[in-house]
Amino acid sequence: MDRTTAAASASSDGLDRAFHVGRFRDYLALEAGNSDNTVASYLRDITRLAEYATSHGVKTPQELSAAQLREFIYFLKDLGLAPTTIRRQISAIRTYFKFLVGEGIAARDPSERIESPKRWRTLPAVLTVAEVRKLLDAPNTNALLPQRDVALLEFAYATGVRVSELVSLKLQDISFGERVVRVFGKGGKERIVPFGKSALGRIASYVREVRPRLDRGKGRGVLFLNARGTPLSRVGAWGIIKVNARRAGLSKRVTPHTLRHTFATHLLEGGADLRAVQEMLGHADLATTQLYTHIDRDYLRTVHRSYHPRA
């Protein structure tokens, strides 16, 4: 055996001892009665975890935290492993820590809070800034209804409101001077959302030039009206977004939710505070807003891989 092989073998033996891989093998085969295939798969999974842990300065499984386990799962996702493989890895980790706690090797089980891929909440596609620009440029603003459409699209992206909130907005809810809108969300909860100059210009032009020509006394003070002069419905708003996404040549499926998620993601990518985004979205629980940090995390990793000289 040459020195390199001997060193690799010694390192592997040290890893096995530090992470009790041999004892875990015996537990799986003798006590738990697992099949040879399951034993082999779980051992590979735990060896992978041990190698990842030691590369991050963690020398024993007792030192692993729930946060580090979650980072490990995201690492597997970045490697491109299938959700079924990641689910098995999570199952192996849970079995492993059950063994460690049962044997008195570890005092706690940090794997309890790991989410399986089947429970990961998937978010709709997020548009890039260039794609948003294409969408906003799609309506023919020389015509009456397209002017309304571009105002709706601009305002939806500028505020991140839900489609039900968007079609319920009233003229009195908008403060043009302060560039804020009062939104009534789930359960009638009120929040204030700012909007930018582009949205201000589009909405002001629509309210001044287009809405009066649509309103036939049936608008009830609602901001966005349909061709009949009555409040635009949720289905109508969906249709406007869908038609203009197709006109813009976007290959992604674009819905009102897409614009809401794009709003949140672009804010976070630009460095916005998570709690400020939570307030603007009207989320009661910060954990709901934290879903967007998964997108932001993927975005940051993509940027790092693309531009860092040693990525």
PyMOL commands that set and color helices and strands:
alter all, ss='L'
color gray80, all
select helices_A, chain A and resi 3-18+21-31+36-55+61-63+66-78+83-102+110-113+117-119+129-137+144-159+163-166+171-173+186-188+197-214+234-247+256-269+274-281+286-289+291-307
alter helices_A, ss='H'
color red, helices_A
select strands_A, chain A and resi 174-175+180-184+190-194
alter strands_A, ss='S'
color yellow, strands_A
deselect
rebuild
show_as cartoon
